[in-house]
Amino acid sequence: MTPEELHARLLYRDGLMLVVDKPFGLPVHKGPKGGENFEAYFSELRFGLPRNPALAHRLDKDTSGCLVLGRHHKALEKLGLLFKQGKIRKTYWAVVEGQPLESEGLIDLPLARLDQTRGWWMKVDPSGLPSQTRWHVLERMGNLSFLALEPLTGRTHQLRVHCAALGWPILGDSIYGTGPKNADKNTGMLHLHARAVRVPLYKNKDAVEVTAPMPDHMRQTLAAMGTPEVKFAD
């Protein structure tokens, strides 16, 4: 990724925080085996400060959209507290397989690690941590639905596990759904996008609200569903 391409993904900037549009398919940080990662490019986002910005939260490798960075240590502490207190609101867009029976609802299912051999894979478990997701249907078409999801808690893979548990896994999810089986290159990609973030960063000021444009593979799927362009206008 060139500096120009990275700067084109900058959605918001002030003295404390950056919000960048994380691309699909790129891990946010280096894994045990190394490899390309989004964090490796953060030196291009200093904008005059002596240190790189750092991650205030995480997104899965195949989840695109709004990623919040703190520009220095005090900013990261403040953002970390806001995330911990649940004051930062995040809205995701997802294309799921199947049709929810209702038009909106709340998923309240505790989650726990699947087992010790599967890393961060998760499962619904009555003895797990409380986990809640608010959802509503934006569009229905055939055997697919276009949803807005708001996680009220921040568990690993929460949206993916919650959607799968209710019988409508996220399209392209190879862990909790049908994944790329019998799918073309487009629908075999995870259809989960961090569409918007709302951060109450400053006292006596409106919260910072940022949106990220939808990735091409989700646009193409929605267009094939016949979803009006206005539904996902940037």
N, C-alpha and C positions, 0 to 999 in steps of 0.2 A: 504494500500500500504506500503510495507516494504521499508526501506531506500535503500536497494539494487535495488528494482524495480524502485524506483524514480530515482536513479543515472543512471540506465540503460536508462532512458528517457532523460537524459541530452544530448543535441545536440551540444551545444557551451557554452564556458565559458571563460571570461577574467575578467579584473579588474572592468569593469563597467557593464557588461551585461551577462545574461544567456539566452539561448534559450532552452526550454524544449518541449518535445513531449506530449502535453495534450491528455489524453485518451478520447475516445468516452464515452459519457454518464455521465461525471463527471462535475458538475458546477465548474467554476473557483473560486467562492467565496461563502460564506454562504448566504443563502437566509433568508427571514423573519422568516421562520419556522425552520431554522437551517439545520442540515443534513450534510452528508459527502461532502467535497469540496476539490479541488486541493490545494487551498491556505493554508489549514490546515497542509499540509506537508512541507511547505517552510522552516521550521526550520532546515530541513535536507540539505538545500542548502546554508547554510551560508558560508561554506568553510573558516572558521577562522574569518569572520567579526562579529561584535557584534550584528547586527540586521538581521532579515530575509530579503531576497529580496522581491520585491513587483511588482505587475502587472503594466506593461507599457501600456497594452491595454487589451481587452477582447475577448474571443471566446464563442460562444453559448455552452450550455451544451452538445449538440449532435454533435458539430463540433470538430474534432480531429486536431492534428498537431501543427505547430510552434507557440509557445507562448513566447513572449519576456518579460523578467523580468529585472528590474533595481536593482543593488546590493546595492545601497545607495541613499540618497536624491539627491545629485548632478547628479548622473547617471539618475535618474528618470526624473529630470528636463530636461536634455539634450534629452532623448528619447521622452519625451512628446512634446518637441518643434519640433523634427523631424517628429513625427506623425502628429502634427498640420499643419506643412508646407507641408505635403504630400511627404516628401522625402524618407520615408520608403516604399519600394515596397513589396506587398504581392501577392503571386500567390496561388490560390485555385484550387483544382481538384474537379469536381462534376460529378456524373452520373445523367442525367435528363431524364424525360419521354418525348418522342416525338423527332422530328427532326427539328433543325433550318434549315431554307431555305438556308441560306448562310453558308460559311465555317468560317467566322469571322465577327466581327462587334463591335459597341459601343452602349451600352444601355444608353440613356440619359433621365431618367425619375425622376422628383422630388418626394421625399418621405416625408410623415408626419405620425404622430401617428394615428392609426385607430380610437380610441376614448379613453375616460378617464377610461373606465371600463376594457380595455384589456391590461393594463400594457404597454409593449414595442412592441406590435404588430403594424405593419406598413402597409401603403397603398400608392399606387401611387396617388399623389395629385398635381395638377398644382400650388397650393399655398404653397407647401411644400419646403423643402430644396433641392438645386441642388444635384443630385446623378448620378454618372457615373460609368459604369462597362464595361471594355474591355473584349472580349471573343473570343475564337476560338475553333473549333471542333478538338479533338484529334482522335476520333474514332466514327463510327456509326455502330449500329448493331440492326436490328429489330426495335422495338419501343423505343429503348433507345439510348442515345448519351453520350459520355464521353467528357467533356469540361474542358478547362483551363479558369479560371476567374481571372481577375485582377481588384479589386476595386480601382478606382481613387479617390473616396471619402470614408468616413468611417461611413456611417449611420447604425443604428441598423437594422439587418436582411436584409441588402441591397441586397446581392446576392440572397437570397431566394425570395424576393419580385420581383426583376428584372427578374429572370428566369421565375417565375410564370406568370408575366405580359406579357411576350412574348409567352406564350403558352407551355413552356417546364419547368414545376416545377421540383425541385430537388427531386429525388427518396427518398421516406420515409419521406417527409416533411408533418407532420400532421397539420400544421397551414395553409400553403399556397398551399399545393399540395393535393394528394390523401392519403398520410400518409400510415398507416398500413392496410388500408381497402383492403381486398382480397389479402393480401400479406403474404408471409412467414416471419419467424423471421428475415431473412437476409435482404430482400428487404424492410421490414417495418422500417428499421433503416435509419436515415438521411445519405445520401451519399454526404457529404461535408467535405473536408479535406484541412486544411491550409498547402499546400505542401511546400511552400518556402517563405523565407523572405530575403530581401536585405536591410541592414542597413548601411548607410554612417556615421559610428560612429566617425571616426578619420580623421583629416585633413592630407593630403599628404599620405594617405594610401587607398588601395582599399577597397570598401565597404565589410562588412561582409556578406557572403551569406551562408544560412543554409537551408537544406531540411529535411523533416520529412518523415519516411516510411509510406506507406499507411496502414490504419487499415484493419484487416482481412475481415470484412464484405464487404468492397469495393473491395478488391482483389477477393473475391469469386464471386461477381457480374460481375466483368470484365472478369474473367475466363469463366463464364457462357456465356458471350457475345461473347466469342471467341477472345477477345482482346489479341494480342501477349504480352508475358511477358515483352518484351523490352519497351513497352509503359509505364509501371509503375515500372520499375526497380529502386531499392533504390540506 
